[in-house]
Amino acid sequence: MRPLWRDLIKAVWAVAPLQCPHCQSALRPVATLTRPETVGFFLRLHALWEGLVNIPPPPDAPFDIDTFEPIDPPWPAIREWIPADATDPLAVFPEDILSTHWVPKEIRLDDERTLVLDPS
């Protein structure tokens, strides 16, 4: 079971997010603010606005990702490690199932679009 967000905040910040810091009474949600301009207005109203934060872009990877080539698993060695069992359908190791070059199923629609079926 996932922990509640209030328990996570209390564990990290050592404050109860649903308890008033002044009178210790229980707080209740009044509204959910999602628009950036509304959030900024209330932060400025309560003198909590610190301005926009400029986050620098992440550094480049320490290696060139495009130069790596995919490695096919060593299926003959794997077949030796796993005993073949006639009742086990996966013991056969069909090459089309274990291929690293998977292509999703595509269905052409009437309006010249393609529907790609991805089971993930």
Secondary structure, DSSP 8 states (H G I E B T S, - for coil): ----HHHHHHHHHSS-TTB-TTT--B--------SHHHHHHHHHHTT--------------SS-GGG-------HHHHHHHS---TT-GGGG--TTTS-S----EEEE-TTS-EEEE---
